[in-house]
Amino acid sequence: MLSPVDFEVAMTARELVHAVASGPKKARTLTVDEARSMIHLWTQGEMDDLQLGAVLMIMRHRGETAAEVAGAAMGLRDLSVFANVPELAATLDWPCYAGKREQFPWLLFAALRLGKKQQRILLHGDELASPKRNHVAAFVKQVGIPTAIDANGAAKALDSKGVVYMALDSMLPLWPRVRELHRTLGLRSLLTQAVRFFNPANCQYGVRSYFHHGLDQHYLAVLNAMATSCHKQDLVIFRGHQGEAEINPRIENQLLFWRDGVVTSEVLPVCAPEGTQAQLQQLGTDEDVLARFANVARPGAADSSLQAATVNATLAVMLRLLQQDNSVAAALTRANNSKLQANHAISTLCRMLVKQGGHNEDEAFQLLRKKSMHSGISMDKLARQLLQHVAVA
C-alpha cells in the first residue's frame, strides 16, 4: 500500500531548523523520518516558507544527503493524488524530468510499445522546470499517449492504452507552491531531486536516470535509505540521453539494476547505425521516421534509423527491467525484430484487418485490445478464435 498520509511527524519546525542550522559544530543532517516530517509540517502550515527555504538553502550549500532526499520523496508520495484512491495497478514508474535539447523524446515510442504488451506505464514530468528543453508533455499527444489530470483519468487511460502521462502539478497539487518557492530562492532544492524517486502510483518497477557522472552511486544510496519504509521495488539506473530517461544508442551504456536492495550490473553495447550525421540523415530525418512510425503497430522494430535504435535500446532496457528477457542483449534482439516482438495470431489478424481497409496496424491492434478487455478474453485467445471463425467461413 501507499505510505500513510497520517504520518506522525518526528519534530517541530523550530527543532528541524535548529538541527540543520545551529552552527558548524552542532549542525547535523536530517534522518529519513525528519526529512519526511519537513514536507508534512510545511503542507500542514506548521512550517512557513521562510523556515523551509532556510533549511533547503543550507542543504543545497552543504549538499543533500541520500537520507534527506529519500525522506523528502516519501513525504511527497504521502501527498500525491494517488494516496487516497485505489492503486492503479500500474507496472512501471517512468519519471521524465530532464527534457532534451532540440530533440524529439523517442522514449515515448518505447513506452507505447510496452503499453501494448499488457504493461501499465505511468509517465510523469514537469514541462515548466526547464522551459528551454523539449519535455515529453509537448509530444505525448502526437505519439498517441493519453494524458490525465486526476487519478480516475489515469486509471481509464491505463485501461485503454496501457500508458498515460501526468504532469507533476496534477499528481502533486502542492508543487506550484514548491515552484514558486524555488523562484523566490533563485535555486533548486532537494525537492527537485526527490520527485524522481517518489513513485506516486506505487509501481513495482521504476526508471531512474541521471546526467552527471557519479550520481548513480548517490541514487543507490537514496534507494537503500527508502528501502526500509517502502514496498519491494525493482529499478534500473542509467546515464540518460542528455539526462532524460532514454538510452543513447551511440554510446556504451552501464545499467545498474536494483532489485530489493540487491544490485547487479549489465552493459548495453553501442547499437546505433554507424556513419556521419549526413549518412544517418539518409536513413531518415525526424520527420521521415515519425511518418513511418505513425503507420506501424511497433514503431522502431525492423527499422534501421538512428531514431529507431533509440526506441529499441530504451525498450530493451525496460524489457530487461521487467524480466521479460534474461539479458539485455536478448531484450535488444526482441525489440529490434518485429517478428519476435509480435504475437503470431494477433499479428496475422491485424494484417488481415488492414487488408480489409479502414485500419492501419495500430488501429487494428487497439480495436482488438478493446474487444479483449470488454470480453474478458486474452488478446491471443480472441485473435485465434476470430481467425478460426474466418477460416471456417
C-alpha positions as CSV (number, residue, x, y, z in Angstrom):
1,M,0.0,0.0,0.0
2,L,1.0,3.6,-0.3
3,S,2.8,5.3,2.5
4,P,0.2,6.5,5.1
5,V,-0.8,10.2,4.7
6,D,-1.3,10.4,8.5
7,F,2.4,10.0,9.1
8,E,3.4,11.2,12.6
9,V,6.0,14.0,12.3
10,A,9.2,13.5,14.2
11,M,9.9,17.1,15.3
12,T,8.6,20.6,15.2
13,A,9.6,23.2,12.6
14,R,11.8,25.1,15.0
15,E,13.6,21.9,16.1
16,L,14.1,21.0,12.4
17,V,15.6,24.4,11.6
18,H,17.8,24.2,14.7
19,A,19.1,20.7,13.7
20,V,20.5,21.9,10.3
21,A,21.4,25.5,11.2
22,S,22.7,25.5,14.8
23,G,26.3,26.2,13.8
24,P,29.4,24.4,12.4
25,K,29.9,22.2,15.5
26,K,26.2,21.3,16.3
27,A,24.5,21.3,12.9
28,R,23.7,17.9,11.5
29,T,21.9,16.3,8.6
30,L,18.3,15.0,8.8
31,T,17.2,11.4,9.1
32,V,14.7,9.9,6.6
33,D,11.8,10.5,9.1
34,E,12.9,14.0,9.8
35,A,13.1,14.9,6.1
36,R,9.7,13.3,5.6
37,S,8.3,15.3,8.6
38,M,9.6,18.5,6.9
39,I,7.3,18.0,4.0
40,H,4.3,17.3,6.3
41,L,5.0,20.3,8.6
42,W,5.1,22.7,5.6
43,T,1.9,21.4,4.0
44,Q,0.1,21.4,7.3
45,G,1.0,25.1,7.9
46,E,3.2,24.3,10.9
47,M,6.3,25.4,9.0
48,D,6.3,28.6,7.0
49,D,8.0,29.3,3.7
50,L,10.9,31.2,5.4
51,Q,11.7,28.2,7.6
52,L,11.5,25.7,4.8
53,G,13.5,28.0,2.5
54,A,16.3,28.4,5.1
55,V,16.5,24.6,5.5
56,L,16.6,23.9,1.8
57,M,19.3,26.6,1.2
58,I,21.5,25.1,3.9
59,M,21.1,21.6,2.5
60,R,21.8,22.9,-1.0
61,H,25.0,24.6,0.2
62,R,26.4,21.6,2.0
63,G,24.9,19.0,-0.3
64,E,21.8,17.0,0.3
65,T,22.3,13.5,1.8
66,A,20.7,10.4,0.5
67,A,18.6,10.1,3.6
68,E,17.3,13.6,3.2
69,V,16.3,13.0,-0.5
70,A,14.7,9.7,0.5
71,G,12.6,11.3,3.3
72,A,11.5,14.1,1.1
73,A,10.5,11.7,-1.7
74,M,8.4,9.7,0.8
75,G,6.8,12.9,2.1
76,L,5.8,13.9,-1.4
77,R,4.3,10.5,-2.1
78,D,2.2,10.8,1.0
79,L,0.6,13.8,-0.6
80,S,0.1,12.6,-4.2
81,V,-3.4,12.3,-5.7
82,F,-3.0,8.5,-5.7
83,A,-2.6,8.3,-1.9
84,N,-6.4,8.4,-1.3
85,V,-7.7,6.3,-4.2
86,P,-7.3,2.6,-5.0
87,E,-4.0,1.7,-6.6
88,L,-3.9,1.9,-10.4
89,A,-2.1,-1.5,-10.7
90,A,0.5,0.5,-12.7
91,T,3.5,-1.6,-13.6
92,L,6.3,0.9,-14.4
93,D,7.1,4.3,-12.9
94,W,8.8,6.3,-15.6
95,P,9.8,9.9,-14.4
96,C,10.8,12.2,-17.3
97,Y,12.1,15.5,-15.8
98,A,15.3,16.4,-17.7
99,G,13.9,17.1,-21.1
100,K,16.1,17.1,-24.2
101,R,17.8,19.9,-26.2
102,E,16.1,20.4,-29.6
103,Q,15.5,16.6,-29.9
104,F,12.4,14.5,-30.0
105,P,11.8,12.3,-27.0
106,W,11.9,8.9,-28.7
107,L,11.4,7.1,-25.4
108,L,7.6,7.8,-25.9
109,F,7.5,5.1,-28.6
110,A,9.2,2.6,-26.3
111,A,6.5,3.4,-23.7
112,L,3.8,3.0,-26.3
113,R,5.1,-0.4,-27.3
114,L,5.3,-1.6,-23.7
115,G,1.7,-0.5,-23.2
116,K,0.7,-2.9,-26.0
117,K,2.4,-5.8,-24.2
118,Q,0.0,-5.7,-21.3
119,Q,2.2,-3.4,-19.2
120,R,0.7,-0.3,-17.4
121,I,3.2,2.6,-17.6
122,L,2.9,5.9,-15.7
123,L,5.0,8.7,-17.4
124,H,5.3,11.9,-15.4
125,G,7.3,15.2,-15.7
126,D,7.3,18.9,-15.3
127,E,7.5,20.9,-18.5
128,L,7.8,24.2,-16.6
129,A,11.0,23.1,-14.9
130,S,13.4,23.8,-17.8
131,P,11.4,25.8,-20.5
132,K,14.3,25.8,-23.0
133,R,14.2,22.0,-23.2
134,N,11.8,19.6,-25.1
135,H,9.8,17.9,-22.4
136,V,7.7,14.8,-23.1
137,A,4.5,16.7,-22.3
138,A,4.7,18.6,-25.5
139,F,4.8,15.4,-27.6
140,V,2.6,12.7,-26.0
141,K,-0.5,13.7,-27.9
142,Q,1.4,13.5,-31.2
143,V,2.6,9.9,-30.4
144,G,-0.9,8.9,-29.2
145,I,-0.3,8.6,-25.5
146,P,-3.2,9.9,-23.4
147,T,-2.8,12.5,-20.6
148,A,-4.7,12.6,-17.4
149,I,-5.3,15.4,-14.8
150,D,-6.5,13.2,-12.0
151,A,-6.3,9.6,-10.7
152,N,-9.6,8.4,-12.2
153,G,-8.5,9.7,-15.6
154,A,-5.2,8.0,-15.3
155,A,-6.9,4.7,-14.5
156,K,-9.1,4.9,-17.6
157,A,-6.2,5.7,-19.8
158,L,-4.2,2.8,-18.5
159,D,-7.2,0.5,-19.1
160,S,-7.5,1.6,-22.7
161,K,-3.9,2.3,-23.8
162,G,-1.6,0.7,-21.2
163,V,0.3,4.0,-20.8
164,V,-0.6,7.5,-19.5
165,Y,1.2,10.8,-18.9
166,M,0.5,13.1,-15.9
167,A,2.0,16.4,-15.3
168,L,3.6,16.9,-11.9
169,D,1.2,19.6,-10.9
170,S,-1.7,17.2,-11.5
171,M,-0.1,14.4,-9.4
172,L,1.1,16.7,-6.7
173,P,-1.1,19.7,-6.1
174,L,1.4,21.3,-3.7
175,W,4.1,21.5,-6.5
176,P,3.1,25.0,-7.7
177,R,4.0,26.2,-4.2
178,V,7.3,24.5,-4.4
179,R,8.0,26.0,-7.9
180,E,7.2,29.5,-6.5
181,L,9.5,28.9,-3.5
182,H,12.3,27.9,-5.9
183,R,11.7,31.1,-7.9
184,T,11.9,33.2,-4.7
185,L,15.1,31.4,-3.6
186,G,16.6,31.5,-7.0
187,L,17.8,27.9,-6.8
188,R,16.6,24.3,-7.0
189,S,16.4,22.1,-3.9
190,L,16.4,18.5,-2.8
191,L,12.7,18.5,-3.7
192,T,13.7,18.7,-7.4
193,Q,15.6,15.5,-7.0
194,A,13.0,13.9,-4.7
195,V,10.3,13.9,-7.4
196,R,12.5,11.5,-9.4
197,F,12.1,9.0,-6.6
198,F,8.7,9.5,-5.1
199,N,7.0,6.8,-7.3
200,P,3.5,8.3,-6.9
201,A,1.5,5.3,-8.0
202,N,3.4,2.7,-6.0
203,C,4.7,0.8,-9.1
204,Q,6.8,-2.3,-8.6
205,Y,9.2,-1.3,-11.4
206,G,10.9,2.1,-11.9
207,V,13.4,4.1,-14.0
208,R,15.9,6.4,-12.5
209,S,18.1,8.4,-15.0
210,Y,20.9,10.9,-14.3
211,F,23.4,13.0,-16.3
212,H,26.3,14.0,-14.1
213,H,28.9,11.3,-13.5
214,G,28.9,9.7,-10.1
215,L,25.2,10.2,-9.4
216,D,24.5,6.5,-9.9
217,Q,26.1,5.8,-6.5
218,H,24.1,8.6,-4.9
219,Y,20.9,7.1,-6.4
220,L,21.7,3.7,-5.0
221,A,22.2,5.3,-1.6
222,V,18.8,7.0,-1.8
223,L,17.1,3.7,-2.8
224,N,18.7,2.0,0.2
225,A,17.5,4.7,2.5
226,M,14.0,4.3,1.2
227,A,14.0,0.5,1.3
228,T,13.2,0.1,5.0
229,S,9.9,2.1,4.7
230,C,8.8,1.2,1.2
231,H,7.4,-1.9,-0.5
232,K,9.6,-4.2,-2.7
233,Q,10.7,-2.5,-5.9
234,D,12.9,-3.2,-8.9
235,L,14.6,-0.3,-10.6
236,V,17.1,0.4,-13.4
237,I,19.6,3.3,-13.1
238,F,21.5,4.7,-16.1
239,R,23.0,7.9,-17.5
240,G,20.2,9.1,-19.7
241,H,20.5,10.8,-23.1
242,Q,21.0,14.4,-22.1
243,G,19.9,13.4,-18.7
244,E,16.4,12.2,-19.9
245,A,15.1,8.7,-19.1
246,E,16.1,7.5,-22.5
247,I,19.0,5.4,-23.8
248,N,21.6,6.9,-26.1
249,P,22.4,4.0,-28.5
250,R,25.5,5.7,-29.8
251,I,27.5,5.0,-26.6
252,E,28.0,2.0,-24.4
253,N,25.5,2.2,-21.5
254,Q,26.2,0.9,-18.0
255,L,23.0,-0.3,-16.4
256,L,22.5,-0.8,-12.7
257,F,19.6,-3.0,-11.7
258,W,18.4,-2.5,-8.1
259,R,16.1,-5.3,-7.0
260,D,15.0,-5.1,-3.4
261,G,18.5,-4.0,-2.3
262,V,20.5,-6.3,-4.5
263,V,22.5,-4.5,-7.2
264,T,23.6,-6.1,-10.5
265,S,25.2,-4.5,-13.5
266,E,24.9,-5.1,-17.2
267,V,26.3,-3.3,-20.2
268,L,24.3,-2.4,-23.3
269,P,26.8,-2.0,-26.1
270,V,26.7,0.6,-28.9
271,C,23.7,-0.3,-31.0
272,A,23.2,2.7,-33.3
273,P,23.9,2.6,-37.1
274,E,27.4,3.9,-38.0
275,G,28.1,6.9,-40.2
276,T,28.4,10.6,-40.3
277,Q,25.4,12.8,-39.4
278,A,24.7,13.2,-43.1
279,Q,24.7,9.5,-43.7
280,L,22.4,8.9,-40.7
281,Q,20.1,11.5,-42.1
282,Q,19.8,9.4,-45.2
283,L,18.3,6.6,-43.1
284,G,15.6,9.0,-42.0
285,T,15.1,12.6,-40.8
286,D,12.9,13.0,-37.7
287,E,10.0,13.9,-40.0
288,D,10.6,10.8,-42.1
289,V,10.8,8.5,-39.1
290,L,7.8,10.0,-37.4
291,A,5.8,9.4,-40.6
292,R,6.9,5.8,-40.7
293,F,6.2,5.2,-37.1
294,A,2.6,6.6,-37.5
295,N,1.7,3.7,-39.7
296,V,3.1,0.7,-37.9
297,A,2.0,-1.2,-34.8
298,R,5.5,-1.5,-33.4
299,P,7.4,1.7,-34.1
300,G,11.2,1.1,-34.4
301,A,11.0,-2.6,-35.0
302,A,12.9,-3.7,-38.1
303,D,13.8,0.0,-38.8
304,S,17.5,0.9,-39.5
305,S,17.4,4.6,-38.5
306,L,19.2,6.2,-35.5
307,Q,15.8,7.2,-34.1
308,A,14.6,3.6,-34.2
309,A,17.8,2.5,-32.4
310,T,17.0,4.9,-29.6
311,V,13.5,3.4,-29.3
312,N,14.7,-0.2,-29.4
313,A,17.6,0.4,-27.0
314,T,15.3,2.1,-24.5
315,L,12.6,-0.6,-24.9
316,A,15.3,-3.3,-24.4
317,V,16.3,-1.9,-21.1
318,M,12.7,-1.7,-19.9
319,L,12.1,-5.3,-21.0
320,R,15.1,-6.4,-19.1
321,L,14.0,-4.5,-16.0
322,L,10.5,-6.2,-16.3
323,Q,12.3,-9.5,-16.5
324,Q,10.8,-10.3,-19.9
325,D,14.3,-11.5,-21.0
326,N,17.2,-13.0,-19.2
327,S,19.7,-10.5,-20.6
328,V,19.7,-7.0,-22.1
329,A,21.2,-8.5,-25.3
330,A,18.2,-10.8,-25.7
331,A,15.9,-8.0,-25.0
332,L,17.5,-5.8,-27.6
333,T,17.1,-8.6,-30.2
334,R,13.4,-8.8,-29.3
335,A,13.0,-5.1,-29.6
336,N,14.7,-4.9,-33.0
337,N,12.9,-7.8,-34.5
338,S,9.3,-7.1,-35.4
339,K,8.6,-10.9,-35.8
340,L,9.9,-11.7,-32.4
341,Q,8.1,-8.8,-30.9
342,A,4.7,-9.8,-32.3
343,N,2.3,-12.5,-31.3
344,H,1.6,-14.6,-34.4
345,A,-2.2,-14.8,-34.1
346,I,-2.5,-11.1,-33.2
347,S,-0.2,-10.0,-35.9
348,T,-2.0,-12.1,-38.5
349,L,-5.4,-10.8,-37.5
350,C,-4.1,-7.2,-37.6
351,R,-2.7,-7.6,-41.1
352,M,-6.0,-9.1,-42.2
353,L,-7.9,-6.1,-40.9
354,V,-5.5,-3.7,-42.6
355,K,-6.1,-5.5,-45.9
356,Q,-9.8,-5.1,-45.5
357,G,-9.3,-1.3,-45.3
358,G,-10.2,1.3,-42.7
359,H,-7.4,0.4,-40.3
360,N,-3.7,0.7,-40.0
361,E,-1.9,-1.9,-37.8
362,D,-2.0,0.3,-34.7
363,E,-5.7,1.0,-35.1
364,A,-6.4,-2.8,-35.6
365,F,-4.3,-3.6,-32.6
366,Q,-6.2,-1.1,-30.4
367,L,-9.6,-2.4,-31.7
368,L,-8.6,-6.0,-30.7
369,R,-7.3,-4.8,-27.3
370,K,-10.7,-3.0,-26.6
371,K,-12.7,-6.1,-27.6
372,S,-10.4,-8.3,-25.4
373,M,-11.0,-6.0,-22.4
374,H,-14.8,-6.0,-22.9
375,S,-15.0,-9.8,-23.4
376,G,-12.5,-10.7,-20.7
377,I,-10.7,-13.0,-23.2
378,S,-7.0,-12.6,-23.7
379,M,-5.9,-10.9,-26.9
380,D,-4.1,-14.0,-28.1
381,K,-7.1,-16.3,-27.5
382,L,-9.5,-13.8,-29.0
383,A,-7.3,-13.4,-32.1
384,R,-7.1,-17.2,-32.6
385,Q,-10.9,-17.5,-32.2
386,L,-11.5,-14.9,-34.8
387,L,-9.0,-16.4,-37.2
388,Q,-10.6,-19.8,-36.8
389,H,-14.0,-18.3,-37.5
390,V,-12.8,-16.6,-40.7
391,A,-11.2,-19.9,-41.8
392,V,-14.5,-21.8,-41.3
393,A,-16.4,-19.1,-43.1
